[in-house]
Amino acid sequence: MDQAFIIDFAMESIKTTLLLSAPMLGFGLITGLLVSIFQAVTSIQELTLTFIPKILAVFFSLIIFFPWLLELMIGFTSKILINFPEYIQ
């Protein structure tokens, strides 16, 4: 295990983490912006109005992107497990 392996592994892990979280964060961001615009236009300052739509949007995006997320996680894990004997040497 050399320094190049550790750097590659860290970069691949960070890239996978960002790809896994991007759909949920994007849907939450868009929903938050829409709710904020709605609150500004109607002058409704209800605190629960900001959280519930964002939670629903994140769950909705999780359901939509679940097959892709699962494929990405399985690919990353199998790559690590298949190449594990090479990493030990």
N, C-alpha and C positions, 0 to 999 in steps of 0.2 A: 504494500500500500504506500504509494508515494504522494507527493504534494499535488501533482496534477490530477490524480484520481479524486482526492478530497475536494479540490476546487470544482471539478466536473460534476461530482455528486451533489455538491452544494448548489451549483447553478441549476442543475436539472431539478432538484427538489424545490427550489424557489420558483422556477418556471411552472412546474406542475401545480404548486400551491396557488399561484396567481391565476392560472387557467381554471382551476377548480372553483375559485371564489369569484371570478369575474362575472358570471351570469347573475348570481344572486345580488352582488353589489350593484351591478348595473340596473337591474330591475328595482332595487331599493332606492337607488339614487333618482331614477326617473319618477318613481311614485312619490318620493319625498318632494321633489320639485313641483310636481303637479298639485299636491296637497298644499304646499306653501303658497302657490299662486292662487289656489281656490280660497285659502284663508285670508290672503291679502285683499282679494276682490270682495269677499263677503264680510270681512271684519269679524269672522268667527275665530276665537282663540281657544278652542277646546283642545286640551292636551292629548286626549285619547284619539282625536281625529288624525294626529300625525303618526301614531304608532300602529294602529290596527291595519290601515291600508298597506303600510310597509311590510308588516309581518305577512299579510296575505300575498303580497307581490313576491316576497322571497320564497314562500312555500310554493306558489304557482310556478316560479322559475325553476325551482328544484324539481318539480314534477315534470316540467317540459324538458329540462336538460339532463335528467337522471341517466338515461341510456348513454349519453356522451360522457358524462362524468364517470360513470362506472367503467366504461371502456378505457378512459384515460387512467384511472386508478389501477385497473388490472394490467394495463400495458406497462406502467411505471414499476409496479410490484414485480411483474414477471421478468422485466429487464434486470432488475436488481437480483432476483433469485437465480436467474439463469447465469448471470455473469459473476455470481458470488465466489465460485472457486478461483476465478482469475484474480479477484481482489485480494484474497488472502495471501497469495504467493508473493 
